Amino acid sequence: MEISKEELVACIEKARRKLEGSIEDGEEYCYVYEKSVELDRLIEIYIAMGY
């Protein structure tokens, strides 16, 4: 099953908000890093799908 562009963009935006919140809240590095990797993974999928 393939995810639609709109669904993927929504996931990317949600992950970005989570990452920004972690940074603003001063969370520990490991949690910020984990959220950053998740955002990177979603962006990689977006690029690979040619959107």
C-alpha distance (Angstrom), angle and dihedral (degrees) to the residues before:
residue distance angle dihedral
M1 . . .
E2 3.79 . .
I3 3.78 122.6 .
S4 3.80 117.0 -128.2
K5 3.78 121.1 -116.9
E6 3.80 90.8 -113.6
E7 3.81 92.8 51.9
L8 3.79 91.5 47.9
V9 3.80 92.6 48.8
A10 3.81 89.3 50.2
C11 3.82 89.8 51.9
I12 3.80 90.9 48.8
E13 3.80 91.9 50.1
K14 3.81 91.4 48.4
A15 3.81 91.5 49.4
R16 3.81 90.6 47.9
R17 3.81 91.3 52.3
K18 3.82 90.5 49.2
L19 3.80 90.9 50.7
E20 3.80 93.3 47.4
G21 3.80 90.3 48.6
S22 3.78 91.4 51.3
I23 3.79 91.3 51.4
E24 3.81 93.5 45.8
D25 3.81 91.7 47.5
G26 3.80 91.4 51.2
E27 3.79 94.4 -122.1
E28 3.78 119.0 179.4
Y29 3.78 116.9 -79.0
C30 3.81 94.4 -110.8
Y31 3.82 91.5 59.4
V32 3.80 93.6 45.6
Y33 3.80 89.7 47.9
E34 3.81 92.0 50.1
K35 3.81 91.2 52.9
S36 3.80 91.3 45.6
V37 3.81 91.3 53.4
E38 3.81 90.4 49.8
L39 3.81 91.1 52.0
D40 3.81 90.6 47.7
R41 3.81 90.3 51.3
L42 3.80 91.9 53.1
I43 3.80 92.2 47.3
E44 3.81 89.3 49.7
I45 3.82 89.7 53.9
Y46 3.81 90.2 48.7
I47 3.81 91.4 53.0
A48 3.81 93.8 43.6
M49 3.80 90.6 53.2
G50 3.80 89.5 55.8
Y51 3.80 98.1 -121.4
